[in-house]
Amino acid sequence: MLPGLLMALALLARCAHAYQLRTGGKWATGGKWASAAKAFKANGRLLYRENFVEDAVFEQLREECRGMRRYFKRELDCIATGRMGCCVDAQSLAHRSMMSAEISEALSEITGRTLVPSEYPVELRMYTTHAEMGWHQDDTLYVEPQVEVVLTLENTSDSETEWIDARGERHAKWTAPNSALIVTAGDDGPLHRVTPLKRGERTILKLCYTSTDEKCDDFDSHINSFPSAKQTKGSKKRR
């Protein structure tokens, strides 16, 4: 009888784990992915989600990223003005936590595509007073447009992210710390922008997930718009 009970408990544990992944679990609590997928489509392939990672994980991410500010440089060749940042080392907690199987599964269910972490580096970005990003659709890095995740780490600003949904209606959201914006790049994605900061700062992590390994021709030029933490220590520039 004991072996049968142990088998039943193991089955329940597997079911609980599967349910956690379907409903967000560690990465996006508060609702099933089915409703998130509907909201993503209605918003023009954009989703805003609060409490994206567990509080303890988020605090570790934020503390680590605060220590990377010494690597910040002005971003090159971008429609964003006044934005600074750096590429995040692949060995960092920020990279290992945010480029994960859990997030891959969540994003795949939300978008209806099979998505995996891309080769594109995780970027740490900071908007300061007067910084902004005009209306745009994200540039495609892969022949199948990537899905980008913007995790807000800190936000003491009055800036909002605005977007146009599938019905052509305009929305605005002040992005709370530990919230994520999930956005499809390219012509399939929504027009969106970051309004000018009149006060405060906003710090984010940006990561990319892809459904293909086939890159666009200008993939490398996008990588070179930010220095990486390793580059600032004297390593060869990534190409």
N, C-alpha and C positions, 0 to 999 in steps of 0.2 A: 504493500500500500504506500509506503514511503517513496519508492521510486516514481510511482504515478503522481504523487503530490508534487514532487520536485519537478517533474516534466510539466505539470500544469502551471506551476509558478514561473518556470522559465518561459513558457508560452505567453503568459500574462505580461512578463517583463518585455518580451519582444514586441508585443502589441502596444504596450505603453510607450516604448521608444518610437515606434512607427507613428503613433498618434502625436507625440511631441513634435516630430519633424513636420507632419502635415499641418499642424496648427501653429507652427512657428517655434514653439519650445524656447530654446535658449536665444534664438536670434530675432524673433519678431513676435512677441507675445500679444495676446488680446484678440485673436480671431482666426478662423480657418482660412486657408489659402484660396479656397473657392471664391469667397467674397472679395479677397484682395485681388484676385485675377480679374474679376468684373470691374472693380474700381480702377485697376491699371488700364484696362481697355477703354473705359469711359473717359478717362483723363487724357486720352491721346497717347497711350503707352507711357504713362508716368504714374508713380505711386508715392505718396508721402506716408511714412510709417514712424510712429514714435516708439520709444523703448525698444530700440532695435537689438541691442545686446544686453546681457545681464549687467546689473549695476556694478558688480565687482570687476567684471572684465572691462567695462567702459572706463572706470576710474583708472585702471592700470594703463589702458590705451592712452587716455588723456595725459596722464603723468609722463609716460614715455615720450609722447609727441611734444610736450612742453620743452623737454630737453633737446629737441631737434631744432628749435628756433634759431640757434646760432648758425645753422647751415642755410638759412633762408637767403635767397637772392631774388631779384626782380624777374618775373616771367618774361620770356622773349616771344615775339611774334604771335601775340594773342589779342583777341578782341577785348579781353578783360583789361581794365586799366587799374593801376595801383595795387595789383595783386602780387604777393610774394609766396615763395614756397621752396620745396625741394622734393626729390624722389626719396622714397623710404627704402632702407636697406631690406633685402629679402629675408635676412635673418632676424629682423626685428619682430617684436610681439605684434605690432600693428599689421605687418604683412602676413604673418602666420595665422593670426586670428581672423583677419578679414578675407583672406583668400582660402576658403575652406570648403570641405564637402558639404557641411551644413548649409552654408549660404548658397552653394551651387544648387542644392536640391530645392531650397526655398525659391530662388529666382526662376528655376526651371518651371516650377508649378505656377508661379505668378504670371510668367510670360508665355507659357505654352511652348517653350523651346528648350532644348537640352543645352544648358550653359555650364561652362567650366571656367576656372580662373585663367585669365589670359597672361601672356608674357609681358604685357604692358605694366610698368612699375606702378605701385601704389604711390600716390602723390599727396603730400601734406601741403595745404594751401591756406593762406591767411589774407582776408580782406581787411584793410584798415580804413580810416576815415577818408572819404571821397572815392574809395575804390568802387568799382561796379563792373557789370558784364552785360552788354547790350543783348537785344533779342537775337536769338540764334537757334539752330539745331546743331547738336554735337557732331563734330567731324567724325567720319567713319574711319576706323583704324583697320578693320577687317572687311573682306568682301561681303560677309554677312554682318550687318551692323551690330556692333557690340551693345551690351547693356551696361550702363554705368551706375554705380552706387556712390552717393555722396553722403557720408556720415558726418553730421555736425558734432564737433567736439566742444566748442565754446561759442557762445553768441551773446555778446553784450551790446550788439548793434541795434539800430532801428531799421536795418535793411530787410527786405522781403524777397523771396523767390516767386516770380510770377510765371504762369504758363497758360497756354491756350489748349482747351480740351478738345475732344473729338467733335463736339457740337459747335466749336468756334467760340465758346465762352471763356472769359478770362478769369483766372484765379490768382490769389496771392496768399502766401504763407510765410510767417516768421518761423524759421526752422529752429526747433528747440534742441538743446544738447541731447545727444543720444537718439536723435531722429535720423531717418534715412530717406533720401530722395532716390528712387529707382527710375532710371530714364533710358529709353531706347535712343540710340544715335541715328543720324542720317535722316533721310526723307520720311521714314516711317515714324520718327520720333516727333515730339511736340516742340513748337516754338516756346522758348522760355528765356528768362533773364534774371539777373540779380540787380536789384535797385541800388542806387548810390547810398553809401553809408554817410549819414550826417554825424554820427557819433558811434563810439565803441569799435569793437572788432568781431570778426567771425572767422573761426578756424575750422577747417574741414579735412577729412580724408576722402580722396577720390580713388575708386578702384574700378576695374573693367573686367567683365565676364564675356566670354565669347562662345559661339557655336561652331567655329571653324579655326583652323590654324593658318588659313590663307590670308596674308596681310595685304593691305592697300600699299600702293607705291610710296606714299609719304609717311609711312609708319614711323620710320626712324627720325624724321624731322620733328614729329610731335614729342618723341622721347627727349630730344635734345633741347626742348624749350625750358627744362628745369635741370639744375644740377642735382646729383644724388648725394646722399650723406657720405658715401665712399669717395666720390669725386672730390669733395671738399677736403678730404684727408690726403689727397694726392694720387688717387688711383686713376687709371686711364679712363677717359671719357667713354661712356657707353654709346655704341652706334647701333 
